[in-house]
Amino acid sequence: MSNSPVAGTRPLETDVQFLKGVGPRFAPYLHKIGLRTVEDILWLLPRRYEDRSKLPPLGDLLPDQHQTVRGELDRVETRPLRGGRVIVRAVLSDGTGKVALSWFNQPWIAKKLAPYRGEVIAYGMVKRTSSLLEIASPEIELLEDEEQAEAFARITPIYRSTEGLPQIVLRRAARAALEGYLRDVEDPLPEDLRKLENLAPLHWALRQIHQPESMETQARARRRLVFEEFLMMQLGVQMRRAEAKLELGIAFSLDEIRGHTGGTGLFSEGEKNAATLEEQVAQLLPFELTGAQKRTVKQIWDDMKRPAPMNRLVQGDVGSGKTAVAACAILAAVRCGYQAALMAP
């Protein structure tokens, strides 16, 4: 039976608005950055990670560092500013020390914190003020159970986002996608290939990318996903090459060239008596081709004899004679009665 709220669609094609924590409110923001389906969320790889797993006592906090703090909510104050703006300030304590949390012009924070009695966990940059250490605009969560604390105080992914789309919404969307739809993801890599390359299964890799147990497991998961991406890219290139070989091109009759047949006046009189294309090249150029150039020219001419379009890259240092090799290919085309063009940057 399908997970999808829309009958007839694949579960992974379910719109992101049906993920817990997203809904119609945040779905347009996700759509704005190209995240429309559950599958898009699963493959949204984090830009970086923050290690929030360390929880020092508040008395041991150090300024000018990002840190996770946990303590009892001591008090909440709202101070009005000019223009109708406000600053909300809360103080946490844990018996070893205190730390202030502040938010600029976010009055809804006060409404959320004022009636609360209990522990709070938060994360942000700790700064020293005149009285207390303080974290401005921290991410915060009210703790009702230890599961919430464990979910918050861990290695946390940071995703690409847009204005109006908080990171917590992206993390909730990823968590909901993993819990509800990960089983619908098919691993394209066979088990024998995974064993050969020491690669993790796809389900494990996706979970560790979004919810890493450690930076070591995250690195292993990333290696698996990068391997798959490069493999699919190379398979795509090989498939395009195979398709190109089925296309019909010009089979140049280079073996039948004898003497000067172009009649264009572009070449010297001496080459008219040359018996083969190789001899014509030798008479045209004021220098002898190197062994590498001769091998490359032969490979190009062999390609030109075939009916499939040629797809070849000649690579070499400046002054190595790439233009001379291109001129040999042009000569072959012209000798067969065709036009040729040389484009240069």
C-alpha positions in Angstrom: 0.0 0.0 0.0 1.4 3.4 -0.9 2.6 6.0 1.6 1.8 8.8 -0.8 -1.2 11.1 0.0 -1.8 11.4 -3.8 -3.1 8.1 -5.2 -1.0 6.7 -8.1 2.3 8.4 -7.3 5.5 6.9 -6.0 5.9 7.4 -2.3 9.2 9.3 -2.9 7.3 11.7 -5.2 5.1 12.9 -2.3 5.1 16.6 -2.0 7.1 18.0 0.9 4.1 19.7 2.4 2.9 16.3 3.7 6.1 15.9 5.8 5.6 16.4 9.5 6.9 19.8 10.5 6.6 21.3 7.0 2.9 21.6 6.0 1.5 24.3 3.8 3.2 27.0 5.8 6.8 26.1 4.9 6.3 24.1 1.7 6.5 27.2 -0.6 9.9 28.1 0.9 11.1 24.6 0.1 9.7 24.7 -3.4 11.5 28.0 -3.9 14.9 26.3 -3.5 14.0 23.3 -5.6 12.8 20.9 -2.9 9.5 19.7 -4.0 9.4 16.0 -3.1 10.4 13.7 -0.3 13.1 12.4 -2.5 14.5 15.9 -2.9 14.7 16.2 0.9 16.5 12.8 1.3 19.1 13.9 -1.2 19.6 17.4 0.3 23.1 16.9 1.5 24.2 19.3 4.4 26.6 22.1 3.6 28.4 21.6 6.9 27.9 20.3 10.4 28.0 21.7 14.0 29.1 19.6 16.8 26.6 20.3 19.6 27.3 17.1 21.5 29.5 18.6 24.2 27.5 20.1 27.2 29.9 21.9 29.5 28.7 23.2 32.9 27.7 26.8 32.6 30.5 27.8 35.0 33.0 26.4 32.4 31.7 28.2 29.4 34.3 30.0 27.3 33.6 33.3 25.4 34.0 33.5 21.6 33.1 29.9 20.9 29.9 28.2 19.7 28.7 26.0 22.5 25.7 24.1 23.7 24.2 25.1 27.0 21.6 23.5 29.3 20.0 24.8 32.4 16.9 25.8 34.3 15.1 28.8 33.0 15.8 31.4 35.7 13.9 34.5 34.4 12.5 36.0 31.2 12.5 39.8 30.6 11.2 41.9 27.7 12.7 45.4 27.3 11.0 47.8 24.9 13.1 49.8 22.4 12.4 52.7 20.1 10.1 52.1 17.2 8.1 49.4 18.9 10.9 46.9 18.9 11.9 44.8 21.9 14.7 42.7 23.3 13.8 39.4 25.0 16.4 38.2 27.5 16.3 34.9 29.4 18.8 33.6 32.0 19.7 29.9 32.5 21.4 28.5 35.5 22.7 25.0 36.4 24.2 25.5 39.9 27.7 26.1 38.5 27.0 29.4 36.7 24.6 31.4 34.6 24.3 32.4 31.0 22.0 34.9 29.3 20.1 34.3 26.1 18.8 37.2 24.1 16.7 37.8 21.0 16.2 41.1 19.1 12.7 42.0 18.1 11.2 38.5 18.5 8.4 39.0 21.0 7.0 35.6 20.4 10.0 34.1 22.2 8.8 35.8 25.4 5.3 34.3 25.0 6.9 30.9 24.6 9.3 31.1 27.5 7.4 33.1 30.1 4.9 30.4 31.2 7.5 27.6 31.0 9.0 26.0 34.1 11.8 23.6 33.4 15.1 22.9 31.6 16.1 24.6 28.3 18.8 23.6 25.9 20.3 26.1 23.5 23.2 26.6 21.0 25.0 29.6 19.7 28.1 31.9 20.0 29.0 32.7 23.6 30.0 36.4 24.1 31.1 38.2 27.3 29.0 41.2 28.3 29.3 43.5 31.2 27.6 41.2 33.6 27.1 37.7 32.2 28.2 35.5 29.3 25.5 35.8 26.7 24.3 34.0 23.5 22.5 36.2 21.0 19.7 34.6 18.9 20.5 31.0 19.9 18.6 28.0 18.7 16.6 26.8 21.6 14.4 24.0 22.7 12.3 23.4 25.8 13.1 20.1 27.3 10.1 17.9 28.2 12.1 14.6 28.0 15.7 13.3 27.5 15.0 12.3 24.0 14.7 16.0 23.0 18.0 16.7 24.7 19.7 13.8 22.8 18.2 15.0 19.5 19.4 18.5 20.1 22.9 17.9 21.6 24.4 16.0 18.7 26.3 16.6 15.5 23.8 18.8 13.7 23.6 19.3 9.9 23.4 22.7 8.4 21.5 22.9 5.1 21.3 25.4 2.3 18.2 27.5 2.9 16.4 30.7 2.1 14.9 33.6 4.1 11.9 32.5 6.0 13.0 28.8 6.2 14.6 28.0 9.6 17.2 25.2 9.8 15.0 23.4 12.3 12.3 23.0 9.7 14.8 21.5 7.3 16.0 19.1 10.0 12.5 18.1 10.9 11.7 17.5 7.2 14.8 15.3 6.8 13.9 13.4 10.0 10.3 12.8 8.8 11.6 11.7 5.3 14.0 9.2 6.9 11.4 7.8 9.3 8.5 7.6 6.8 10.1 7.0 3.4 13.7 5.7 3.7 12.4 2.1 3.2 11.1 3.2 -0.3 14.7 4.1 -1.5 16.2 1.4 -3.7 20.0 0.9 -3.5 21.3 0.9 -7.1 24.7 -0.6 -6.2 24.8 -4.5 -6.0 26.1 -6.0 -2.8 29.1 -7.6 -4.5 30.2 -4.1 -5.7 29.7 -2.6 -2.3 31.8 -5.3 -0.7 34.5 -4.9 -3.3 34.7 -1.1 -2.8 34.0 -1.3 1.0 30.9 0.9 0.6 28.1 1.2 3.1 24.4 0.4 2.1 22.5 3.4 0.8 19.9 3.4 3.7 22.6 3.6 6.3 24.5 6.3 4.3 21.5 8.6 4.0 20.7 8.3 7.7 24.3 9.0 8.7 24.4 12.0 6.3 21.3 13.6 8.0 21.8 12.2 11.5 25.5 11.3 11.9 26.5 9.4 15.0 30.0 10.8 14.6 32.1 12.6 12.0 33.7 9.3 11.2 30.3 7.7 10.2 29.4 10.9 8.3 32.7 10.6 6.3 32.0 7.0 5.5 28.4 7.9 4.4 29.7 10.7 2.2 32.2 8.5 0.5 29.4 6.1 -0.4 27.3 8.8 -1.9 30.2 10.4 -3.7 31.2 7.1 -5.2 27.6 6.5 -6.5 27.4 10.0 -8.0 30.7 9.6 -9.9 29.7 6.0 -11.0 26.4 7.2 -12.4 28.1 10.1 -14.1 30.6 7.8 -15.8 27.9 5.3 -16.8 26.0 8.3 -18.4 29.1 9.3 -20.4 29.6 5.7 -21.6 26.0 5.4 -22.6 26.2 8.6 -24.6 29.4 7.4 -26.3 27.6 4.1 -27.1 24.7 6.0 -28.6 27.1 8.3 -30.6 28.6 5.2 -32.2 25.2 4.3 -33.6 24.9 7.6 -35.3 25.7 7.8 -39.0 28.5 10.2 -40.0 31.0 10.6 -42.9 33.3 7.7 -43.6 36.2 9.4 -45.2 38.0 7.4 -48.0 41.5 8.3 -46.9 43.1 5.1 -48.3 42.0 6.1 -51.8 43.7 9.5 -51.7 46.4 9.8 -54.4 47.9 13.1 -55.3 46.3 16.5 -55.2 42.5 16.2 -55.7 41.3 19.4 -54.2 42.1 21.8 -57.0 41.7 24.7 -54.6 45.2 26.2 -55.0 45.6 26.1 -51.2 48.6 23.7 -51.4 52.0 23.8 -53.1 52.7 22.3 -56.5 55.2 19.8 -55.0 52.5 17.9 -53.1 50.7 17.0 -56.3 53.2 14.2 -56.9 52.9 12.8 -53.4 51.4 9.3 -53.5 49.8 9.1 -50.0 48.3 11.4 -47.5 51.3 10.8 -45.2 53.7 11.9 -47.9 51.6 15.0 -48.6 51.8 16.0 -45.0 55.6 15.5 -45.0 55.9 17.8 -48.0 53.5 20.5 -46.7 55.0 20.9 -43.2 58.4 22.6 -42.8 59.3 20.2 -40.1 58.9 16.5 -39.4 56.1 15.3 -37.1 57.3 13.7 -33.8 56.5 10.1 -33.0 53.6 11.1 -30.7 52.2 13.5 -33.3 52.3 10.7 -36.0 50.5 8.3 -33.6 47.9 10.9 -32.8 47.3 11.7 -36.5 47.0 8.1 -37.4 44.4 7.5 -34.6 42.4 10.6 -35.9 42.6 9.3 -39.5 41.5 5.9 -38.4 38.5 7.5 -36.6 37.7 9.5 -39.8 37.5 6.3 -41.8 34.7 5.0 -39.7 31.0 6.0 -40.3 30.4 6.9 -36.7 31.1 10.6 -35.7 34.5 11.1 -34.1 34.7 12.3 -30.5 38.3 12.9 -29.6 40.3 15.2 -27.3 44.0 16.0 -28.1 45.8 17.2 -25.0 49.3 18.7 -24.9 51.4 21.6 -23.6 51.7 24.9 -25.4 54.0 24.5 -28.4 53.6 20.7 -28.5 52.1 20.7 -32.0 48.4 20.3 -31.4 47.6 22.8 -34.3 49.8 20.7 -36.7 47.8 17.6 -35.7 44.5 19.5 -36.4 45.9 20.7 -39.8 46.5 17.0 -40.7 42.8 16.2 -39.9 41.7 19.2 -42.0 43.9 18.1 -44.9 42.3 14.7 -44.8 38.8 16.2 -45.0 39.7 18.6 -47.8 41.4 15.9 -49.8 38.1 13.9 -49.6 36.2 16.9 -51.1 34.8 18.3 -47.9 35.1 21.7 -46.1 36.7 22.0 -42.7 36.9 24.8 -40.1 39.4 25.5 -37.4 38.1 27.3 -34.3 40.5 28.9 -31.9 39.9 30.8 -28.7 
